[in-house]
Amino acid sequence: FQRDRSESVQSPSDSRTAPPSHDGGHNRGQEPGKSPLNQQPTTNNSQPLRAVYLGSMGSGYDLQTIIDVAARWKAEGVFPFQIHFAGDGPQRKALETRAAQLGLTSPQQTPLLDEEGCPKGGVVPDQLSNFNTLTPSHPASSARIVFHGHVKKNAINDLLLSAHLALVPNRPDSLVACPYKAGEYAAAGLPMISCLKGELGDLLKQWNAGTEYNEGDAASLQAAFKKYSTDLELLNQQSLNAREMAEALFDRKQTYATLAEFILENDTPAA
């Protein structure tokens, strides 16, 4: 797969594609063979499902369309998903400003972290990494869109583990075949909504692990969200499928061995 060099990746010392806590929901408390989801989809404003975007906020990503969909939900008075952005980049300020103007964010966002992963200003965040137990008093609970900025690895793990759906808004002209985030999402058992098409689009279809939407088309993206908010069984099944795809394609213990075998078999001396 072609790498997306603008995204944050695991450190070289980490031999896994997936963070250690990612298990596709297998440890989320369900009985064997049951759904990995721990939260039912709702149509009220108190407990929406969670969708997550992880990575860069550069120009190569169709992020404004996500805000547009949340604005549509507000106009309709129904919020099937709470959207979490974890990352930073040139688009972030404009996205935050737009979301705030639309009344989609909480006045008290989750505290931002500095380059060392510590809260800016020395303020200790209230259970920053425990996204599974957001109480009504937690700042993020009242927001429809939450911007987390840079977060440490453990917080990213918890954020992905608490989510139900993931977003891959890489623009089709970005020359990316399969971004790192797709492997992270799949390892966490998250079905994906993507506008990337191409190789990733083919994988999502082959494994029944996600849905495509048209770049820049809010109606298309909203329809993709609705596909999951109205069909929990589909969300459940694609969650399991995504995890299976990760185990088959993104486990470095397997892929590195296959790559090494390929190199050795083709490492013949020149005539």
N, C-alpha and C positions, 0 to 999 in steps of 0.2 A: 504494500500500500504506500502511496505517496504521503509523506509527512507534511503536516501543517506546521511550519516552523514558527508561526506567530503565537502558538499556544504554549502554555506552561505544561511541562511534562514531568514524569517521575525522575528522581535523581538517578544517576548511573548505578548507584549502589543498590537500588531496588530492582530486583530481577523479575518482578511481577508486572503484568500489564494492569492488574486491578489492585487498588488499595486493599490492605489486609482485612478491613471490615466488610468489604463488598462480598455478598454471598447471594445476590439475586433474590433476596428476601427469604432465603431458606431458614434463617434464624430469626424471623420476625414474629415467631410465636404461633404459627399455624401448624395444624396437624399434618403429618406426611401426606403428600399428594394434594393438599389443599392450596388455596390461593395464597401467594406471598403478600398480598395487600393487607394492610392493617387498618384501613380506613375506607368507609363506604363513600361513594360519590354522593354529593348532595347538591341541591339546587338553591339552598339558602345562603346567606352571607356569613354564616358563623364558621363552618367547617368545610371549605372547599378542598379539593384535591390539590396536590402540589406538583407544579411543573418547574424544572430547573434548567438553567442555561449556565454552563461552566466554560470559562475561557476568555479569550481576548474580546474586546469591544471595538475592534478596528473597522475600517470601511468595507472589509470583505465579508461582513456579516449582516444579514437582513434582520436587524434588531428592532428597528422602528415599527415594523409590521406587528411585532409582538405587543408593543404598546398600543397600537391601533386596535388590536383585538380586545385588549382589556378595556379600552374606551367604549367599544361596542357593548361589552358585557355591562358596563356601568349604565349605559343608556337603556339597556333592557332590564336593569335591576336584578340581574342574575350573574353570580360569579362562580362558575363551575371549577375554576382553578385559581390558586394563588401562585404567582410567578416569582421565582427566586433567581436573581442574577448574581453569580459569583465570578468576579474578574474585574478587569479595568481596561481602559483604552480610550482612544479619541472620541468615541461616540458616547461615553458614559455620562458626561456632564449634560449634554443635550437630552439624553434619555431621561435622566433624573429630573431635569427641569420640566420636561413635557409631562412626565408622569405626575409630578407634584401639581402642575397646573390643572391637570385633569382630576385631581383629588384621589389618585390611586395609591399614594404612598402614605405611610404614617408620619406624623410630624417628628417622631423620635425613631429614626432608623436604627437598625442594629449597629453598634459602634464599629467604625472602620479600624483596620489594623495597619500598623506600619510595616516596613520591609522585614522586620524581624518577627512579624506575626503577633506583635503585642498591641493592645488597644491604644489608639492615639490619645494623647492627653493624659495617659495613665489611668483612665477609667476602666475598671474591670467590667466586662460585659456580663449581663445576667444570663447565664446558661447559653452562651453564644453557640456552642456546638451541639446543644441538645435540642434539635429541631423536632424531635418526635413528641415533645411535651410542652409545646407552647401554651402557656396559660393565657386566659383572657387579658391579664394585665401586662403581658409581654408586648413590647413595642411592635414586634413583627406580626402579632396576631390580628391586628386591625387593618393592616395594609393589604392591598390587592397586588401590589408589586413591591418586592423587597430587594434592595441593592446591598450586597454584602461587601463589595470591594474585594481586596485581597484577603484571603483567609488561609489559615494554616492547614496542613494536610489532614489532621484529625477532624477539623471542622468540615472540610470538604467531604470526608468520608461520611460523617453524620448527615450532612445535607443531602447527599445522594441517597443514603440509606432511608431517609425520611420521605423522599420524593416518590411519586407514582409515574411520572412521565418526564422525558427529557427532550430538549430542543437542539437540533443541529441546523442552524440557519446560515450555514456557509453558502455564499452565493455560488451558483453554478459556474460562473466565469472566474472563480478564484484559483482554478487549476489544482484543487485538492481532490484526491480520489476518495480517501477515507481518513478523516481527522482523528487525532488521538482521542478526542472526547468521545467518539463513538465506542471505542474500546472500554473507556471508563464507564460509560453509561450501560453498555451491555453487561459488563462484569457486575454492576449493581442491580441487574435485572430490570432495567428501565426500558420500556418501549420508547421509540424515538419518533418525533415529528421532524421531518427534514425537507429542505428544498434543494439539497445538493444534487439530487439525481445521480446519474453515472454509476460508478462502482458501488458506492454505499447504497444508493437506491435499489440496485439489483440485489444486494445482500439482504436488505430489509424485506424485500418481496420474497426472496428465496426462503428465508427463515421465518417469515410472517412475524417480524419483530418491530414493525413501525409503519408509518404512514407518510406519504409525500404531500407537500402543498406547493403552490406556485409562488415563487419569490415575489415579494412586494404586493401580494394579493391578500388583503385582510379577510375577505370572505372565504377564500380557500383555506387559510390557516384556521379560521374560526370553525369551519366545517370539520377540519381534522381534529380539533379539540373536542367538538361535540360528539364525534365518533366514539371517543373514549368515555366521556362523561355520561353518556346514555347507554353504555354497554360495558358493565363491569366485568363480565365474563371475558370479553375481548381483551380488556386491559390485563386481566389475570393471566390469560393464556399467552399473550405476547410478552409479558414479564418473564415467564418461564422460558419462552423461546429465545428471548434476548440473552438470558443467562447461558443457555445451551450454545448459542452462537459464540459467545465469549469463550467458553471452554473449548470449543472446536477450533476457533480461529485466532484468538487473542491471548492464549496462554503461552507465555514466552518459553516455558519449559518444553513445550511441544514445537513451537514455531522455530526456535533457535536450533533445535536438534534437526528439524527438517531442512533448515537453511544450511547447516553445516554439512549434512549429508549431500545436499545438492552441490555445494562447492567442491567437496572432496571427489564426487563422481565426475565432475567436469574439469578438475584440475589436472589436465594432461599436458605433458611437456610439448612445447612447440617443435614442429618437425625441423 
